[in-house]
Amino acid sequence: MSGAGSPGKVLKHAVLAFIAACLPLAAAAGYYYWREHRYAEELHKQETQLAELDARLAPIGDVDRLRSAMFARKQIADVLQEPQRGLQAAFALAAAMPAGASLVDLDVDEKQLTLQARCADAAATDAVLARLDQAGFSDARIAQRQPGTPAGVEQARFTARIDPARFAEIARAAGNAEARP
């Protein structure tokens, strides 16, 4: 016989060679399948965690919306309280008129204070203007002097603008002064 061997032996060797050649390919395919499956599981787990986090964070979005709405309400309340602050300052001023001045009339609207006072002299008139400024009103001035008042007495109408920013500044300064021992 020839050196090739019997056909059964050749076939056997060919099948063994084919299996030996396919074995690394099968191992590589198995590894890639296992790795792909593992990555898919990890991706699914991360997507689940992300969905849970989104569910937990959903109320925070509502908090931002609520905070914006509450801030808008606070601004509206501050605007509505501006005339009230002016009214309180006007009453405090009327209750503590300077020496030599007496209150005749007081009118407060949402933007302006009009005060009519009878003053003993020009110094009392200046003191009323100074008190208006100290109370937090802006642009305080004498709008009109009443003619025909008795000698030595001056009757004047004062106007001043209600200034919420100055009221807040004065309140902060007073609060800081009270906080210091």
Summary of the structure (lengths in Angstrom):
residues: 181
radius of gyration: 45.3
end to end distance: 121.5
largest distance: 157.0
contacts: 440
relative contact order: 0.08
helix: 66%
strand: 18%
